[in-house]
Amino acid sequence: MTMKVFNSLSKKEEPFAPAADGTVGLYTCGPTVYNFAHIGNFRAYVFEDILRRTLEFNGWKVRQVQNLTDVDDKTIRGANAAGVPLADYTRPYKDAFFADLKTLNVEPAEVYPAATDHIPEMIALVEKLVEKGFAYKAPDGSVYFSVRKFPGYGRLAHIDFDSQQTGARCAGDEYDKENAGDFALWKAWEPSDGPVGWDSPWGRGRPGWHIECSAMSMKYLGETFDMHTGGIDNLFPHHENEIAQAEAATGKPFVRTWMHCAHLKVNGEKMSKSLGNFFTLRDLLAKGWSGREIRYVLINAHYRSSLNFAFDSLEDARKSLRRIDEATAKATDGEKPEWALRHLDDFSAAVNDDLNIPKAFAALFELVRETNSKGGAGVLGVFKRMDEVLGVVFFGKAAEEDVPAEITALLEKRAEARKAKNWAESDALRDEIAKAGWTVKDSKDGQSVSRRI
């Protein structure tokens, strides 16, 4: 079955296959590790996980590279304000990012390059751009890319820059995304950078944000590779600038296919701390939701459509996952029935149609419905095949863990409260156990507990 995806560069759906050897070179924009990632970030990371899984579903190997931006304006400000070395400041956020990926059942990338480990590659790329006349040194020691020197700048964003003023330089990593000016490849050291800086042919300084991804992606995937993804907010200027830097340096096409996911909103509004609707993954787990439920919500919309994240949707996810669990409990191995294979065909067609996950879920729930009505003989393999892409059906089921002593103690206190018919204390203890990541189930035989997944 042919896989089709929407290529942001051509603005149309195109058939996709890797250029060579059956291995897809995939670069995915990772976090800037100055704080904990929020659920808007994870919308992008989970979309990229669905893409990776679909490529593997089609029988291709994937070599995924996901960067860690650990030097930029935000990380430098944070480290200096905290009075700690940059590496010490970013380490907890790197660790948290990997823990969050595991919580959301995101398959690991093959390479996670950190920007601070690749300064020599960035300097070498800037040197090449200066030598070729695409970049120039400013009086302060910074090096800028000359947008006017690169023909076709703006083709990813589909903006005609020939008619726009592009003479103004942009020194910061955080500048107005509508500014079409020359951008910094190397930033001269300033007192506000404190101890952060590296020696270069242009003096002490540090790389601009955009050069990081161009240098690291080409190191691990080659000068031309298959796929580059990210959130729609990265399309311009970040990805536009990546193309300009890479192609100006090599004279070769940089990326064959670009894919971008749309924004996430919370209760219909842009996520904002001032609106009180800004959530990290940890915030949601503390409210009693599981990684499995959060993942379900994050993937259950087309990646190019804006996703409205609401607590009602988490409630719906919990109910839907319960239906799936009830059906898979009836499923067995064996010869797959024709009706189940038909649903698998529908599922395959959906995921290969530009990752149409809502339609894929429709095929899954048809399988659930017929499993309930016809029995589960032979359908376990079909559920497993679908879950190779979705990652929610058998999420965490393979790992059985002992109940920690502190949870056992809370359960004992709850049993005593229920025996005394102190229902308020019983409910409070249930909530405390839920916040710790466990679900209590009451039955005629007493209470049981399971880890939230």
C-alpha positions as CSV (number, residue, x, y, z in Angstrom):
1,M,0.0,0.0,0.0
2,T,1.4,3.4,-1.0
3,M,2.0,5.9,1.8
4,K,0.9,9.5,1.1
5,V,1.9,12.5,3.2
6,F,1.4,16.3,2.9
7,N,4.7,17.9,2.0
8,S,4.8,21.5,3.4
9,L,7.4,22.3,0.7
10,S,5.1,21.5,-2.3
11,K,1.8,22.1,-0.3
12,K,0.3,18.9,-1.6
13,E,0.0,15.2,-0.7
14,E,2.7,13.1,-2.3
15,P,3.6,9.4,-2.3
16,F,6.4,8.7,0.1
17,A,9.2,6.1,0.1
18,P,12.7,6.4,1.4
19,A,15.4,7.4,-1.1
20,A,17.5,4.4,-0.6
21,D,18.1,1.1,1.3
22,G,14.7,1.0,2.9
23,T,15.8,3.2,5.8
24,V,14.0,6.6,6.4
25,G,16.3,9.4,7.6
26,L,14.0,11.4,9.9
27,Y,14.9,14.6,11.8
28,T,12.5,15.8,14.4
29,C,12.8,19.1,16.2
30,G,13.2,18.5,19.9
31,P,12.9,20.6,23.0
32,T,14.6,23.7,24.2
33,V,15.6,22.5,27.6
34,Y,15.0,25.6,29.7
35,N,11.8,24.3,31.4
36,F,9.5,21.3,31.5
37,A,7.9,20.6,28.1
38,H,4.1,21.4,28.0
39,I,1.3,19.5,26.3
40,G,1.5,21.7,23.2
41,N,5.1,20.5,22.8
42,F,4.0,16.9,23.3
43,R,1.4,17.2,20.6
44,A,4.3,17.6,18.1
45,Y,6.4,14.8,19.7
46,V,3.5,12.3,19.7
47,F,2.7,13.2,16.1
48,E,6.3,12.5,15.2
49,D,6.0,9.2,17.1
50,I,2.9,8.2,15.0
51,L,4.8,9.1,11.8
52,R,7.7,6.9,12.9
53,R,5.5,4.0,13.8
54,T,3.6,4.3,10.5
55,L,6.9,4.1,8.6
56,E,7.8,1.0,10.6
57,F,4.3,-0.4,10.0
58,N,5.1,-0.2,6.3
59,G,8.2,-2.3,6.8
60,W,10.9,0.5,6.6
61,K,13.6,1.0,9.1
62,V,13.8,4.5,10.6
63,R,16.9,6.4,11.7
64,Q,15.5,9.3,13.7
65,V,17.5,12.2,15.1
66,Q,15.9,14.5,17.6
67,N,17.9,17.5,18.8
68,L,18.2,18.9,22.3
69,T,18.6,22.7,22.2
70,D,20.6,23.4,25.3
71,V,22.2,26.7,24.3
72,D,20.1,29.6,23.3
73,D,18.8,32.9,24.8
74,K,16.4,31.1,27.2
75,T,18.8,28.5,28.5
76,I,21.6,31.1,29.0
77,R,19.2,33.5,30.8
78,G,18.0,30.7,33.0
79,A,21.4,29.3,33.9
80,N,22.8,32.8,34.7
81,A,19.8,33.7,36.8
82,A,20.2,30.5,38.8
83,G,23.9,31.0,39.1
84,V,24.8,27.5,37.8
85,P,26.7,26.2,34.8
86,L,24.7,25.8,31.6
87,A,25.0,22.0,31.7
88,D,23.8,21.8,35.3
89,Y,20.8,24.0,34.5
90,T,19.7,22.0,31.5
91,R,20.3,18.5,32.8
92,P,17.1,18.2,34.9
93,Y,15.0,19.3,31.9
94,K,16.7,16.8,29.6
95,D,16.0,14.0,32.1
96,A,12.4,15.2,32.5
97,F,11.9,15.2,28.7
98,F,13.1,11.5,28.4
99,A,10.9,10.5,31.3
100,D,7.9,12.2,29.7
101,L,8.5,10.5,26.4
102,K,8.4,7.1,28.3
103,T,5.2,8.1,30.1
104,L,3.6,8.8,26.7
105,N,4.9,5.6,25.2
106,V,6.9,7.4,22.5
107,E,9.5,5.2,20.8
108,P,13.0,6.5,21.3
109,A,15.0,8.1,18.5
110,E,18.3,6.6,17.4
111,V,20.2,9.8,18.2
112,Y,19.6,12.7,20.6
113,P,22.3,15.2,19.8
114,A,22.7,18.1,22.2
115,A,23.8,21.4,20.6
116,T,26.6,22.0,23.1
117,D,28.2,18.7,22.0
118,H,28.4,19.9,18.4
119,I,29.9,23.3,18.4
120,P,32.8,22.3,16.1
121,E,30.4,21.1,13.4
122,M,28.5,24.4,13.7
123,I,31.6,26.5,13.4
124,A,32.7,24.5,10.3
125,L,29.4,25.0,8.7
126,V,29.5,28.8,9.3
127,E,33.1,28.9,7.9
128,K,31.8,27.3,4.7
129,L,29.0,29.8,4.4
130,V,31.5,32.7,4.9
131,E,33.9,31.2,2.3
132,K,31.1,30.9,-0.2
133,G,29.9,34.4,0.2
134,F,26.5,33.6,1.8
135,A,27.5,35.0,5.2
136,Y,29.4,38.0,6.6
137,K,31.0,39.1,9.8
138,A,29.5,42.2,11.5
139,P,31.5,44.7,13.4
140,D,30.6,43.2,16.8
141,G,32.0,39.8,15.8
142,S,28.7,38.2,15.0
143,V,28.2,36.3,11.7
144,Y,25.0,36.8,9.7
145,F,23.5,34.9,6.8
146,S,22.6,37.1,3.9
147,V,19.1,36.2,2.9
148,R,19.4,38.2,-0.4
149,K,22.3,36.0,-1.5
150,F,20.3,32.8,-1.4
151,P,17.9,32.4,-4.3
152,G,14.5,31.0,-3.4
153,Y,14.5,32.0,0.3
154,G,11.0,31.7,1.5
155,R,9.9,28.8,-0.6
156,L,9.0,26.6,2.4
157,A,6.9,29.4,3.9
158,H,5.6,30.2,0.4
159,I,6.4,33.9,0.8
160,D,7.9,36.1,-2.0
161,F,10.8,37.8,-0.3
162,D,12.0,39.5,-3.4
163,S,9.5,42.2,-2.9
164,Q,10.2,42.6,0.9
165,Q,12.9,44.4,2.7
166,T,15.5,42.0,4.0
167,G,18.3,44.3,5.0
168,A,17.7,44.4,8.8
169,R,19.7,42.0,10.9
170,C,18.2,39.8,13.5
171,A,20.7,39.0,16.3
172,G,18.3,37.3,18.8
173,D,17.1,33.7,18.8
174,E,13.7,35.1,19.8
175,Y,12.6,37.5,17.1
176,D,9.4,38.4,15.4
177,K,8.7,35.5,13.0
178,E,7.5,38.0,10.4
179,N,10.9,39.6,10.2
180,A,12.5,38.5,7.0
181,G,16.0,40.0,7.8
182,D,19.4,38.4,7.8
183,F,19.8,36.1,10.7
184,A,22.6,35.2,13.1
185,L,24.8,32.2,12.4
186,W,27.2,33.0,15.2
187,K,26.5,35.4,18.0
188,A,29.4,37.4,19.5
189,W,29.8,37.1,23.3
190,E,28.0,39.7,25.4
191,P,28.3,40.3,29.1
192,S,24.8,39.0,29.6
193,D,26.0,35.6,28.3
194,G,28.1,35.2,31.4
195,P,30.4,32.2,31.3
196,V,28.7,30.7,28.3
197,G,30.8,30.9,25.1
198,W,33.2,29.2,22.8
199,D,36.2,30.4,20.8
200,S,35.8,30.7,17.0
201,P,37.5,32.3,14.0
202,W,35.3,35.4,14.7
203,G,36.0,35.6,18.4
204,R,34.3,34.2,21.4
205,G,30.6,33.6,21.1
206,R,28.0,30.9,20.5
207,P,25.9,29.5,17.7
208,G,22.6,31.0,16.6
209,W,19.6,28.7,17.1
210,H,19.0,27.9,13.4
211,I,22.6,26.7,12.6
212,E,22.3,24.0,15.3
213,C,19.7,21.9,13.5
214,S,21.4,22.2,10.1
215,A,24.7,21.1,11.4
216,M,23.4,18.2,13.5
217,S,20.9,16.8,11.0
218,M,23.5,16.7,8.2
219,K,26.1,15.1,10.5
220,Y,23.8,12.1,11.4
221,L,21.6,11.9,8.3
222,G,23.7,13.2,5.4
223,E,23.5,16.4,3.3
224,T,20.2,15.2,1.8
225,F,17.7,13.2,3.8
226,D,14.1,12.0,3.7
227,M,12.0,13.8,6.3
228,H,12.1,16.7,8.6
229,T,9.2,17.5,11.0
230,G,8.1,19.9,13.7
231,G,5.3,22.1,14.9
232,I,3.8,24.7,12.4
233,D,5.4,27.5,14.5
234,N,8.9,26.1,13.5
235,L,8.1,26.4,9.7
236,F,9.2,30.0,9.6
237,P,11.8,31.2,10.2
238,H,13.5,28.2,11.8
239,H,13.0,25.6,9.1
240,E,13.2,28.2,6.3
241,N,16.6,29.2,7.7
242,E,17.7,25.6,8.0
243,I,17.1,25.1,4.3
244,A,19.0,28.2,3.4
245,Q,22.0,27.4,5.5
246,A,22.3,23.8,4.4
247,E,21.7,24.2,0.7
248,A,23.9,27.3,0.5
249,A,26.7,25.3,2.0
250,T,26.3,22.0,0.1
251,G,24.6,23.0,-3.2
252,K,22.3,20.0,-2.7
253,P,18.6,19.7,-1.8
254,F,18.4,19.5,2.0
255,V,15.2,17.6,2.8
256,R,12.8,15.8,0.5
257,T,9.7,15.9,2.6
258,W,8.7,18.5,5.3
259,M,5.8,17.8,7.7
260,H,4.3,20.1,10.3
261,C,1.6,19.6,12.9
262,A,-0.9,22.3,13.9
263,H,-1.2,24.0,17.2
264,L,-2.9,22.7,20.3
265,K,-5.5,24.7,22.1
266,V,-6.8,24.1,25.6
267,N,-10.6,24.5,26.0
268,G,-10.7,26.4,22.7
269,E,-8.1,29.0,23.7
270,K,-4.4,29.4,23.1
271,M,-2.5,27.9,26.0
272,S,-1.2,30.6,28.3
273,K,-0.1,30.8,31.9
274,S,-2.1,34.0,32.3
275,L,-5.3,32.1,31.3
276,G,-4.6,29.3,33.7
277,N,-4.7,26.7,31.0
278,F,-1.0,26.0,30.7
279,F,-0.2,22.4,31.6
280,T,2.9,20.2,31.6
281,L,2.6,16.5,31.5
282,R,3.3,16.4,35.2
283,D,0.4,18.8,35.9
284,L,-2.0,16.3,34.2
285,L,-0.6,13.3,35.9
286,A,-1.0,15.0,39.3
287,K,-4.7,15.5,38.5
288,G,-5.1,11.7,38.2
289,W,-4.9,11.3,34.4
290,S,-2.6,8.6,33.0
291,G,0.0,8.8,30.2
292,R,-2.1,6.4,28.2
293,E,-5.2,8.6,28.4
294,I,-3.2,11.7,27.5
295,R,-1.6,10.0,24.6
296,Y,-5.0,8.9,23.3
297,V,-6.2,12.5,23.3
298,L,-3.1,13.9,21.7
299,I,-3.2,11.5,18.7
300,N,-6.9,11.4,18.2
301,A,-7.1,14.3,15.7
302,H,-5.5,14.8,12.3
303,Y,-2.0,16.2,12.8
304,R,-2.7,19.1,10.4
305,S,-5.8,20.2,12.3
306,S,-5.8,22.2,15.4
307,L,-6.3,20.0,18.5
308,N,-8.6,21.2,21.3
309,F,-7.4,19.7,24.5
310,A,-10.1,19.6,27.2
311,F,-10.7,17.6,30.4
312,D,-13.9,16.3,28.8
313,S,-11.7,14.7,26.1
314,L,-9.7,12.9,28.8
315,E,-12.9,11.6,30.3
316,D,-13.9,10.3,26.9
317,A,-10.5,8.8,26.4
318,R,-10.8,6.9,29.7
319,K,-14.2,5.5,28.6
320,S,-12.9,4.6,25.1
321,L,-9.9,2.8,26.5
322,R,-12.1,0.8,28.8
323,R,-14.1,-0.4,25.8
324,I,-10.8,-1.4,24.0
325,D,-9.6,-3.2,27.1
326,E,-12.9,-5.1,27.4
327,A,-12.6,-6.3,23.8
328,T,-8.9,-7.2,23.9
329,A,-9.6,-9.3,27.0
330,K,-11.7,-11.5,24.8
331,A,-9.2,-11.7,21.9
332,T,-7.1,-14.8,21.3
333,D,-4.4,-15.8,18.9
334,G,-5.2,-18.0,15.9
335,E,-6.3,-17.7,12.3
336,K,-7.6,-14.2,11.7
337,P,-11.2,-14.0,10.6
338,E,-12.0,-12.3,7.3
339,W,-14.1,-9.6,9.0
340,A,-11.1,-8.6,11.3
341,L,-8.7,-8.5,8.3
342,R,-11.2,-6.1,6.6
343,H,-10.9,-3.7,9.5
344,L,-7.1,-4.0,9.4
345,D,-7.2,-3.1,5.7
346,D,-9.3,0.0,6.5
347,F,-6.9,0.9,9.3
348,S,-3.9,0.5,7.0
349,A,-5.5,2.7,4.3
350,A,-6.2,5.4,6.9
351,V,-2.7,5.6,8.4
352,N,-1.2,5.7,4.9
353,D,-3.5,8.5,3.9
354,D,-1.4,11.3,5.5
355,L,-1.7,9.8,9.0
356,N,-5.5,9.9,9.2
357,I,-5.6,8.7,12.8
358,P,-9.3,9.6,13.4
359,K,-10.2,7.3,10.5
360,A,-7.8,4.7,11.9
361,F,-9.5,4.8,15.3
362,A,-12.8,4.3,13.5
363,A,-11.5,1.1,12.0
364,L,-10.2,0.0,15.5
365,F,-13.6,0.6,17.1
366,E,-15.3,-1.4,14.3
367,L,-13.0,-4.2,15.3
368,V,-14.0,-3.7,18.9
369,R,-17.7,-3.7,18.0
370,E,-17.5,-6.9,16.0
371,T,-15.2,-8.6,18.6
372,N,-17.9,-8.0,21.2
373,S,-20.7,-9.4,18.9
374,K,-18.8,-12.2,17.2
375,G,-16.2,-13.2,19.8
376,G,-12.5,-12.7,19.9
377,A,-11.1,-15.9,18.3
378,G,-8.1,-15.1,16.1
379,V,-8.3,-11.3,16.5
380,L,-5.5,-10.6,19.0
381,G,-3.0,-10.3,16.2
382,V,-5.1,-7.7,14.5
383,F,-5.3,-5.6,17.6
384,K,-1.6,-5.9,18.0
385,R,-0.9,-4.9,14.4
386,M,-3.1,-1.7,14.8
387,D,-1.3,-0.9,18.0
388,E,2.1,-0.9,16.3
389,V,1.0,2.6,15.1
390,L,-1.4,3.8,17.9
391,G,0.6,2.7,20.9
392,V,-2.5,2.9,23.2
393,V,-4.1,-0.6,23.0
394,F,-1.5,-2.6,24.9
395,F,0.2,0.4,26.5
396,G,2.3,-0.7,29.5
397,K,0.5,-4.1,29.7
398,A,3.8,-6.0,29.5
399,A,5.3,-4.5,32.6
400,E,4.0,-5.8,35.9
401,E,5.3,-4.0,39.0
402,D,5.1,-4.7,42.7
403,V,2.9,-2.3,44.6
404,P,5.2,0.0,46.5
405,A,5.1,-0.1,50.3
406,E,3.7,3.4,50.6
407,I,0.7,2.5,48.4
408,T,0.1,-0.7,50.4
409,A,0.0,1.4,53.5
410,L,-2.5,3.8,52.0
411,L,-4.7,0.8,50.9
412,E,-4.6,-0.6,54.4
413,K,-5.7,2.8,55.8
414,R,-8.5,3.0,53.2
415,A,-9.7,-0.6,54.1
416,E,-9.9,0.5,57.7
417,A,-11.8,3.7,56.7
418,R,-14.3,1.6,54.7
419,K,-14.8,-0.8,57.5
420,A,-15.6,2.1,59.8
421,K,-17.9,3.5,57.0
422,N,-15.9,6.7,56.9
423,W,-16.6,7.3,53.3
424,A,-15.1,10.8,53.2
425,E,-11.7,9.5,54.3
426,S,-12.0,6.5,52.0
427,D,-12.5,8.9,49.0
428,A,-9.7,11.1,50.1
429,L,-7.3,8.1,50.3
430,R,-8.5,7.0,46.9
431,D,-7.6,10.4,45.5
432,E,-4.2,10.3,47.2
433,I,-3.5,6.9,45.7
434,A,-4.6,8.1,42.2
435,K,-2.2,11.1,42.4
436,A,0.6,8.6,43.1
437,G,-0.3,6.9,39.8
438,W,-2.5,4.0,40.9
439,T,-6.1,3.1,40.4
440,V,-8.2,1.5,43.2
441,K,-11.0,-0.9,42.2
442,D,-13.7,-2.0,44.7
443,S,-15.5,-5.3,44.4
444,K,-17.4,-7.7,46.6
445,D,-14.0,-9.4,47.3
446,G,-12.5,-6.1,48.6
447,Q,-10.2,-3.5,47.0
448,S,-7.5,-4.1,44.4
449,V,-5.0,-1.7,42.9
450,S,-3.3,-1.3,39.5
451,R,-0.8,1.1,38.1
452,R,-2.3,3.8,36.0
453,I,-1.2,3.5,32.4
